[in-house]
Amino acid sequence: MLYERYLVPVYRYCYFRIGSQLDAEDLTEMIFLKAWENLPKKQVQSFRAWLYRIAHNQVVDYLRTRKNTVTLEPLEIPADGQGNPEQVLLNREDGRVLARAIARLDEQDQEVLVCRFVSQLSHAETAAVLGVSESHVRVLQFRALKKLQALLDRGGKQDG
């Protein structure tokens, strides 16, 4: 039941952090295996935060070992079946621009933004994932958003 509930969100987190569909699938499998092997012996405050902490550690390990070989594949934003084809294409391009801009941020800024806005974790859950205080997450988020805005204002659309 927990696997079914968190499979897609954990995969999305991995994919957005590393940009490779196949590697994100492999990492997601490893994350759930590691979670299964290490199910908390005592009650944890938030299973979701605990699971994302495992995901965070796996992604960091992945990025550390493949630092110079990671490239961001085009981000496909699923069409919702609504709107016209032109709007769907514009939404996809906006998603690509945003993904490229986020990829230019440092690792911590990427992590905060992905946790908060892609995985939709709360400030407290994000703090548990990153191992920092909740107030520090708010500061990191604010700074990351300012950096992202500056990148987009400087022409993140031209960066390829």
Backbone bond lengths (Angstrom), bond angles and torsions (degrees), N, CA, C in turn:
res aa  C-N    CA-C-N  psi(-1)  N-CA   C-N-CA  omega(-1)  CA-C   N-CA-C  phi
1 M - - - 1.446 - - 1.544 110.44 -
2 L 1.340 116.63 -44.93 1.461 119.60 178.79 1.530 110.98 -66.87
3 Y 1.332 116.20 -37.02 1.460 120.86 177.92 1.530 110.00 -59.91
4 E 1.317 116.70 -49.19 1.456 120.83 -179.75 1.524 111.62 -63.06
5 R 1.317 116.18 -36.47 1.461 120.60 -177.96 1.534 112.27 -69.93
6 Y 1.334 116.96 -37.65 1.460 120.57 -172.45 1.524 114.69 -107.13
7 L 1.315 119.17 -4.12 1.458 121.25 -177.17 1.531 112.27 -56.76
8 V 1.304 117.83 -55.57 1.465 121.28 -176.90 1.528 111.51 -65.19
9 P 1.331 119.89 -46.43 1.470 118.76 179.07 1.536 113.16 -61.88
10 V 1.321 117.98 -39.13 1.465 120.16 179.47 1.524 109.91 -68.95
11 Y 1.326 116.49 -41.47 1.463 119.79 176.66 1.528 109.96 -60.20
12 R 1.317 117.85 -45.88 1.467 122.47 -179.37 1.528 110.09 -59.86
13 Y 1.328 116.16 -42.51 1.464 121.22 177.52 1.531 110.11 -58.65
14 C 1.325 116.42 -48.99 1.469 121.08 -179.16 1.524 110.77 -63.34
15 Y 1.309 116.11 -46.26 1.458 120.21 -178.09 1.523 111.18 -61.11
16 F 1.302 116.33 -43.87 1.451 119.12 -177.47 1.520 111.15 -69.45
17 R 1.322 117.48 -31.01 1.467 120.68 179.63 1.523 112.67 -77.27
18 I 1.351 118.16 -34.90 1.457 119.03 -174.33 1.516 113.58 -111.97
19 G 1.324 118.31 -20.71 1.449 121.21 173.16 1.514 116.72 79.09
20 S 1.307 118.52 9.27 1.462 121.22 179.96 1.518 109.37 -123.64
21 Q 1.321 116.08 123.37 1.459 120.87 -177.45 1.532 111.52 -62.36
22 L 1.315 117.22 -48.43 1.460 120.13 -177.90 1.516 112.14 -65.25
23 D 1.330 116.68 -44.18 1.462 119.68 178.78 1.528 111.15 -66.48
24 A 1.333 117.09 -35.79 1.466 119.95 177.41 1.526 110.75 -65.03
25 E 1.332 117.03 -37.88 1.467 120.04 176.77 1.526 110.62 -64.26
26 D 1.330 116.61 -44.80 1.469 120.62 178.72 1.521 111.28 -62.43
27 L 1.326 116.36 -44.94 1.463 120.17 179.87 1.526 111.21 -63.33
28 T 1.320 116.49 -41.79 1.462 119.98 179.43 1.521 110.42 -59.83
29 E 1.319 116.33 -42.72 1.465 120.36 177.60 1.533 110.51 -61.50
30 M 1.336 116.65 -43.70 1.466 120.47 179.69 1.527 111.48 -65.08
31 I 1.306 116.40 -36.86 1.470 120.61 -179.71 1.520 110.29 -63.72
32 F 1.331 117.03 -46.35 1.462 119.22 -179.25 1.524 111.58 -69.36
33 L 1.310 117.44 -33.37 1.459 120.37 175.45 1.527 110.31 -64.47
34 K 1.320 115.89 -46.39 1.464 120.81 178.57 1.530 110.72 -62.99
35 A 1.320 117.20 -40.06 1.468 120.69 178.15 1.524 110.22 -63.61
36 W 1.330 116.76 -42.73 1.467 120.98 179.38 1.524 110.61 -61.73
37 E 1.330 116.04 -44.77 1.461 120.79 -179.01 1.514 112.59 -66.96
38 N 1.310 116.80 -27.17 1.467 121.04 -174.40 1.516 113.07 -118.26
39 L 1.317 116.62 30.38 1.461 118.25 178.04 1.520 109.00 -48.64
40 P 1.316 116.25 134.00 1.471 119.07 -175.23 1.525 111.76 -57.95
41 K 1.314 113.83 130.99 1.465 119.72 177.58 1.521 110.33 -74.01
42 K 1.298 115.46 -29.84 1.459 120.44 175.90 1.516 107.96 -114.78
43 Q 1.295 116.75 164.84 1.455 121.29 -177.86 1.523 110.32 -68.80
44 V 1.331 116.07 130.62 1.459 120.88 176.80 1.520 108.36 -97.23
45 Q 1.316 115.47 155.65 1.459 119.74 -177.61 1.525 111.28 -65.47
46 S 1.339 116.53 -39.80 1.459 120.63 -179.02 1.521 109.02 -144.13
47 F 1.333 116.45 113.25 1.461 119.98 178.02 1.513 110.44 -60.60
48 R 1.322 116.45 -41.24 1.461 121.07 -178.98 1.518 111.07 -60.32
49 A 1.325 117.94 -45.39 1.464 121.31 178.62 1.531 110.37 -64.16
50 W 1.331 117.16 -39.79 1.463 121.44 178.18 1.524 110.49 -62.57
51 L 1.324 117.10 -44.08 1.458 121.87 179.57 1.526 110.62 -64.83
52 Y 1.323 117.44 -42.14 1.460 120.13 178.88 1.529 111.61 -69.99
53 R 1.307 117.73 -26.87 1.464 120.26 174.72 1.528 109.29 -65.13
54 I 1.324 116.41 -42.25 1.466 120.75 175.53 1.528 109.25 -61.74
55 A 1.336 116.47 -44.63 1.465 120.57 179.30 1.525 110.73 -61.31
56 H 1.313 116.51 -43.80 1.466 121.54 178.25 1.525 110.31 -56.91
57 N 1.325 116.80 -48.48 1.463 120.74 -178.76 1.523 111.46 -62.91
58 Q 1.326 117.42 -40.34 1.464 121.22 178.94 1.526 110.93 -65.29
59 V 1.327 116.53 -42.34 1.469 120.38 179.48 1.529 110.49 -65.18
60 V 1.329 116.93 -42.90 1.463 120.57 178.36 1.525 110.12 -60.41
61 D 1.320 117.24 -45.02 1.467 120.62 177.52 1.524 110.85 -60.80
62 Y 1.312 116.55 -44.18 1.462 121.66 179.14 1.529 110.37 -59.76
63 L 1.326 116.63 -49.68 1.462 120.79 -178.20 1.520 111.72 -65.08
64 R 1.308 117.00 -35.79 1.455 121.37 179.64 1.532 110.68 -64.27
65 T 1.327 117.61 -40.28 1.458 121.06 -177.39 1.518 112.55 -81.92
66 R 1.315 117.86 -19.06 1.463 120.77 -177.23 1.519 111.91 -125.04
67 K 1.301 115.79 33.69 1.462 121.59 -172.32 1.529 113.66 -53.66
68 N 1.321 117.80 -41.86 1.461 120.23 -175.18 1.518 113.66 -92.98
69 T 1.330 118.07 -2.01 1.456 118.82 -175.49 1.519 113.56 -112.96
70 V 1.324 118.78 -2.33 1.458 121.50 -176.42 1.522 110.02 -81.26
71 T 1.333 115.83 126.42 1.454 121.21 173.42 1.515 108.13 -126.46
72 L 1.286 116.34 151.66 1.455 120.80 -178.39 1.518 109.03 -90.88
73 E 1.330 115.81 117.16 1.458 120.64 175.95 1.517 108.34 -72.32
74 P 1.322 118.05 159.18 1.461 119.30 177.23 1.526 110.34 -57.71
75 L 1.307 116.11 132.45 1.450 121.86 -179.55 1.517 109.11 -82.82
76 E 1.311 115.91 118.97 1.455 120.11 178.64 1.523 108.58 -93.71
77 I 1.292 116.55 120.50 1.454 121.49 177.41 1.516 107.04 -98.23
78 P 1.331 117.39 117.42 1.453 118.50 -176.28 1.525 111.81 -63.48
79 A 1.308 114.66 137.17 1.465 120.06 176.98 1.515 108.23 -72.78
80 D 1.305 116.17 142.93 1.458 119.78 -178.63 1.527 112.09 -91.82
81 G 1.323 116.01 4.94 1.459 119.06 -179.66 1.514 112.31 82.20
82 Q 1.311 117.26 -6.40 1.455 121.93 -179.92 1.524 108.92 -103.55
83 G 1.281 117.45 156.95 1.450 121.82 174.89 1.516 112.48 82.17
84 N 1.310 113.64 174.81 1.457 119.48 -177.75 1.525 110.73 -92.07
85 P 1.339 117.35 165.17 1.463 120.71 -178.58 1.530 113.25 -59.03
86 E 1.317 117.54 -34.30 1.463 120.49 179.01 1.537 110.60 -62.14
87 Q 1.328 116.40 -42.85 1.460 119.90 179.84 1.526 111.05 -66.92
88 V 1.323 117.05 -37.92 1.469 121.09 177.37 1.527 109.59 -60.62
89 L 1.337 117.18 -44.75 1.465 120.92 178.94 1.523 111.64 -64.13
90 L 1.325 117.36 -41.39 1.461 120.60 178.10 1.524 110.58 -63.09
91 N 1.330 117.12 -41.32 1.461 120.67 178.54 1.527 110.81 -62.74
92 R 1.331 116.92 -41.80 1.465 120.64 178.36 1.520 110.94 -62.47
93 E 1.325 116.44 -44.03 1.462 119.50 -179.46 1.521 110.54 -65.69
94 D 1.328 117.86 -40.92 1.462 120.56 176.08 1.526 110.64 -59.33
95 G 1.323 117.22 -41.07 1.460 121.24 178.09 1.512 111.94 -63.46
96 R 1.319 116.69 -40.15 1.470 120.67 178.49 1.528 110.80 -65.82
97 V 1.319 116.06 -43.81 1.464 120.76 178.95 1.527 109.55 -60.25
98 L 1.300 116.50 -46.11 1.455 121.04 180.00 1.524 110.76 -63.41
99 A 1.326 117.72 -44.58 1.466 121.21 179.74 1.529 111.02 -61.76
100 R 1.339 117.33 -41.58 1.467 120.27 178.59 1.522 110.90 -64.87
101 A 1.321 116.93 -39.90 1.468 120.48 -179.94 1.529 110.09 -67.25
102 I 1.323 117.37 -43.42 1.461 120.36 179.07 1.522 110.29 -63.33
103 A 1.323 117.54 -37.98 1.467 121.21 179.53 1.527 112.06 -63.47
104 R 1.315 117.61 -21.28 1.470 121.59 178.98 1.521 112.39 -83.92
105 L 1.328 117.58 -11.57 1.461 121.14 178.02 1.521 109.77 -76.93
106 D 1.332 116.39 161.84 1.459 117.99 176.71 1.531 109.56 -71.65
107 E 1.310 115.55 166.79 1.460 121.61 -171.36 1.535 113.04 -58.40
108 Q 1.316 116.88 -43.04 1.466 119.84 -178.44 1.530 111.51 -65.37
109 D 1.328 116.51 -40.75 1.463 119.79 178.46 1.529 110.68 -64.54
110 Q 1.335 116.11 -42.56 1.459 120.04 176.83 1.525 110.15 -58.94
111 E 1.319 115.74 -46.09 1.460 121.27 -176.70 1.526 111.37 -59.89
112 V 1.311 116.88 -45.95 1.462 120.78 -179.41 1.530 110.39 -62.31
113 L 1.327 116.86 -46.82 1.463 120.14 -177.66 1.523 111.89 -66.47
114 V 1.325 117.05 -40.29 1.463 119.80 179.30 1.526 110.44 -66.90
115 C 1.321 117.00 -44.06 1.471 119.49 178.41 1.524 111.47 -60.27
116 R 1.316 115.54 -47.78 1.462 119.43 -174.10 1.530 113.54 -74.77
117 F 1.349 117.71 -42.01 1.456 118.88 -169.39 1.524 114.64 -109.21
118 V 1.312 118.68 -26.88 1.459 120.34 176.07 1.523 109.33 -88.33
119 S 1.337 115.75 -51.19 1.470 119.97 -179.15 1.518 112.44 -84.93
120 Q 1.301 117.04 -11.38 1.464 123.92 178.43 1.530 112.33 55.96
121 L 1.327 115.83 41.86 1.456 120.11 174.99 1.525 108.99 -79.76
122 S 1.310 116.03 150.62 1.463 120.72 176.44 1.528 108.95 -72.24
123 H 1.328 116.17 170.84 1.462 119.79 175.93 1.528 110.12 -60.36
124 A 1.328 116.99 -41.11 1.468 120.51 -179.12 1.527 111.08 -65.60
125 E 1.333 117.17 -42.95 1.466 120.41 178.94 1.529 111.03 -66.07
126 T 1.320 116.58 -40.26 1.460 120.43 177.81 1.528 110.11 -63.67
127 A 1.316 116.45 -39.79 1.470 120.44 176.76 1.527 111.16 -60.66
128 A 1.330 116.45 -41.41 1.466 120.24 178.37 1.525 111.25 -65.27
129 V 1.312 116.90 -38.93 1.472 120.95 179.22 1.526 110.40 -65.07
130 L 1.329 116.46 -45.30 1.460 120.84 -175.36 1.520 113.51 -84.98
131 G 1.329 116.72 -14.32 1.462 119.88 -178.92 1.517 113.31 73.09
132 V 1.328 115.93 35.02 1.461 121.77 178.47 1.524 108.41 -129.47
133 S 1.323 116.37 175.25 1.463 119.51 179.42 1.525 110.20 -77.37
134 E 1.313 114.87 160.33 1.457 120.98 179.64 1.534 111.05 -62.97
135 S 1.319 117.05 -39.94 1.467 119.64 179.12 1.527 110.89 -66.67
136 H 1.329 116.86 -33.83 1.460 119.72 177.71 1.527 110.67 -67.41
137 V 1.339 117.46 -35.01 1.465 121.01 176.07 1.520 109.60 -60.88
138 R 1.315 116.96 -42.01 1.468 120.22 179.59 1.531 111.16 -61.97
139 V 1.330 116.62 -40.99 1.465 120.95 177.98 1.526 110.03 -65.77
140 L 1.335 116.49 -46.76 1.464 120.61 179.71 1.528 111.10 -60.62
141 Q 1.318 116.38 -41.65 1.461 120.81 179.53 1.523 110.56 -63.05
142 F 1.308 117.01 -45.87 1.460 121.19 179.42 1.526 110.82 -58.66
143 R 1.336 116.16 -48.02 1.468 120.67 -179.34 1.523 111.60 -64.72
144 A 1.329 116.77 -41.18 1.468 120.53 -179.45 1.525 110.53 -64.35
145 L 1.327 116.84 -40.81 1.459 120.10 178.20 1.525 111.40 -65.16
146 K 1.328 117.08 -38.12 1.468 120.49 177.38 1.530 110.20 -64.14
147 K 1.339 117.16 -43.34 1.472 120.71 178.52 1.524 110.82 -64.43
148 L 1.316 116.04 -41.62 1.462 120.38 178.99 1.525 110.42 -62.96
149 Q 1.315 116.53 -43.96 1.461 120.48 178.36 1.525 110.85 -61.07
150 A 1.324 116.78 -41.28 1.467 120.61 178.97 1.526 110.49 -63.34
151 L 1.327 117.29 -41.96 1.467 120.39 177.79 1.523 110.91 -62.09
152 L 1.306 116.46 -44.18 1.465 120.30 -179.51 1.521 111.05 -67.30
153 D 1.332 117.04 -38.12 1.467 121.01 178.59 1.526 111.73 -67.45
154 R 1.343 116.49 -33.49 1.468 120.90 -179.36 1.512 112.59 -77.33
155 G 1.318 116.22 -4.79 1.461 117.81 177.27 1.498 113.09 108.15
156 G 1.330 118.42 41.41 1.447 121.82 176.88 1.514 111.59 -56.61
157 K 1.341 116.34 -18.43 1.470 119.42 -179.79 1.520 111.94 -68.74
158 Q 1.337 117.27 -28.87 1.454 119.27 -179.11 1.513 111.81 -82.71
159 D 1.322 118.04 -17.11 1.462 120.71 -177.90 1.510 108.74 -73.00
160 G 1.305 117.80 134.46 1.443 118.92 -177.34 1.445 110.52 -130.94
